């Protein structure tokens, strides 16, 4: 996995779901539901943006669309497992 990318997205979601004190110095609350929803939203946005970029690149290079799956997995650092079902 591309842990740097996942960590950056997680940090954005964590910041969104955190409540800080009036001086903005300390986290005084955390909403797990807000974190999970924001994390999922950010992952989907990253995938959608990447899909468009990769589709354009694949079309320009006249490559088949299944190449997008491979590139997207590489972007997130996911190893392919041909026997795994989604």
ZAFIPA-828897 format. One record per residue: y, x, z of N, C-alpha, C in turn. Coordinates in steps of 0.02 Angstrom, whole numbers, plus 50000, padded with zeros to 5 digits. Each point is the difference from the previous one (the first is absolute). Layout:
// ZAFIPA-828897
YXZYXZYXZ/...
END
This chain:
// ZAFIPA-828897
499415004250000500594995850000500635004450000/500514997749968500645003350002500344997950064/499855003750053500234998050067500765000450006/500325004349964500735000450003500314993549974/499744997549945500254993749971499864994150046/499394999650025499814994550045500415000450065/500105006050026500395000950062500734997949989/500285001749943500694998149986500074992449997/499534996649968500024992749996499904997050069/499535002950038499884997650068500625000850044/500345005649993500615001150040500544995049984/500074998249936500494994949980499834993350033/499364998249998499784993750029500095000150076/499845005650031500075000750072500724999350022/500455003049963500724999450015500224992849995/499774996549949500174993049990499754995650057/499415001650027499694995850051500205001950071/500395005250007500205002350066500674997150021/500054998450064500634997850030500255005750043/500625002049990500285005650037500514997550052/500145004350048500494998450051500694999649968/500504997250036500674999249971500325006449974/499815005850027500285006349976499585003049943/499474996549980499585002049944499655006850013/499835001150064499685006450018499264999350013/499794994350028499314999250021499704993549971/499375000449984499644993949979499814996150063/500224993850003499854995950059499534994249984/499834999449936499534994749979499715001549932/499414997249988499675001149936499624993649983/500114997549939499674993949977499465002049949/499384999750022499435002149958499954995849936/500134993550006499974995649941500535002049948/500615001550023500535002249954499805006749968/499705004450039499795006549973499484999049944/499484996050015499474999049951500274996749936/500434995150007500284996649942500435004849959/500425003950033500445004649965499615005749967/499495002550036499585005349972499664997649936/499714994050002499684997149940500514999149944/500594997550017500524998949949500205006649967/500085005350040500205006549973499455003049956/499374999150020499455002649959499984996349933/500084993450001499994996149938500595002049955/500595001050030500585002149960499885006949968/499715004650038499855006649974499494999549942/499494995950009499504999149948500304996849937/500424995050009500314996649943500455004849961/500405003850037500445004949967499595005249962/499485002450032499585005049970499634997249938/499774993850005499654996949944500434999749938/500644998250009500464999749943500105007049971/500125004950043500105006849977499395002649962/499414998650028499395002549970499834996349936/500154993549998499874996249939500435002649943/500635001550016500445002949948499735006749976/499785004250047499745006649982499364999349959/499564995550020499374999149964500134997449929/500484995449994500164997349934500305005449955/500455004050029500325005449962499485005049975/499515001450042499485004949982499414996749965/500054993449987499484996249967499335000750036/500024999350066499395000450040499794993050021/499354999150014499774993450021500284998250070/500064993650013500294997750063499615002050062/499335001049994499625001850060500225006750029/500355004049961500275006450024500494998750057/500354994349999500484998350052499664999950068/499404997250004499634999850063499895007150026/499795004449957499875007050020500645003350024/500554999149964500645003050019500254997250067/499914993450009500244996950062499605002650060/499345000749991499595002850054500215007150015/500165003949948500235006850011500665000150038/500454995449984500654999650034499924999150075/499534995750019499884998750071499475004650030/499715004249959499495004750025499354996750017/499834994649965499374996450012499465002749954/499455001950029499445002549960499624994149971/499805000749938499624994749966499285000050024/499744994150011499304999150018499724994749954/499645002049947499794995249949499534994650026/499675001150057499544994950025500324995450050/500615001450021500344995850050500294993849966/499924994450032500284993749975500654998650036/500464997149964500664998350030499954993250033/
END
